[in-house]
Amino acid sequence: MEGSHEEERNNLENLIGESMEDYLQLLEESLVRKIKVLDKIEEFDLKQKEVLSSDDATPDFEKFDSYIEEKGKLIEELNSLDDGFEALYERVADTLKSDIPGNASKIRKLQELIREITDKSVEIQKQEAENKALVEKYFRSARGGIGKGRNSLNAAYSYFQAQRGISGADSLYVDSKQ
C-alpha cells in the first residue's frame, strides 16, 4: 500500500513537471504576444504624431480618432493578456518558486521579456505625453485664432457703428438732389 502512494506521488510529480514546462511555455507565449500588441500601439502613437505634426492648418482628426479607436482595441487585448498571464502565474507560482534552479533558464527568459515589456510601456507613455502636448498646442493656437477673429469682428463692428454715427442716413455717395 505504501508503495502505491509513493508511486502515485511520483506520477503526480512527473505530471506537474511536464505541465510546469507547458505552463512556463504558455507564460512566455503570453509575454511575446503582449510585446507584439505593444509594438502595434507604438505604431499607432507614431501615426498620431504624424497627424498632429503635419503642416496642414488643421490636423486630420478623423484619422486621429480612428487611431485612438484601434489603440483602444489593442489595449483591451493587452488587458486580456495581462489577466490571463496573472491567472496562469498564480496557478504555478508556488510550484515555480519551489524549484527555481530547475526552471532558472525559463525564469530568466520570462524576466527578459518582462523587462522588454516594461521598456516598451515607458516608451509608449513618453510618446503619449508628446502627443498630448501636440494636441494641447494645437487647441491653444486654435483658441488664439478664435480670439483674434473675435477681436477683428469687434473692430469691424465698432468701425461700422462709428461710420453710422458720423454720416447718419446721408451718405457721401448718395445724391440728395432729385
C-alpha positions, 0 to 999 in steps of 0.5 A, a space after each residue: 500500500 505504501 508503495 502505491 502512494 509513493 508511486 502515485 506521488 511520483 506520477 503526480 510529480 512527473 505530471 506537474 513537471 511536464 505541465 510546469 514546462 507547458 505552463 512556463 511555455 504558455 507564460 512566455 507565449 503570453 509575454 511575446 504576444 503582449 510585446 507584439 500588441 505593444 509594438 502595434 500601439 507604438 505604431 499607432 502613437 507614431 501615426 498620431 504624431 504624424 497627424 498632429 505634426 503635419 503642416 496642414 492648418 488643421 490636423 486630420 482628426 478623423 484619422 486621429 480618432 480612428 487611431 485612438 479607436 484601434 489603440 483602444 482595441 489593442 489595449 483591451 487585448 493587452 488587458 486580456 493578456 495581462 489577466 490571463 498571464 496573472 491567472 496562469 502565474 498564480 496557478 504555478 507560482 508556488 510550484 515555480 518558486 519551489 524549484 527555481 534552479 530547475 526552471 532558472 533558464 525559463 525564469 530568466 527568459 520570462 524576466 527578459 521579456 518582462 523587462 522588454 515589456 516594461 521598456 516598451 510601456 515607458 516608451 509608449 507613455 513618453 510618446 503619449 505625453 508628446 502627443 498630448 502636448 501636440 494636441 494641447 498646442 494645437 487647441 491653444 493656437 486654435 483658441 488664439 485664432 478664435 480670439 483674434 477673429 473675435 477681436 477683428 469682428 469687434 473692430 469691424 463692428 465698432 468701425 461700422 457703428 462709428 461710420 453710422 454715427 458720423 454720416 447718419 442716413 446721408 451718405 457721401 455717395 448718395 445724391 440728395 438732389 432729385 
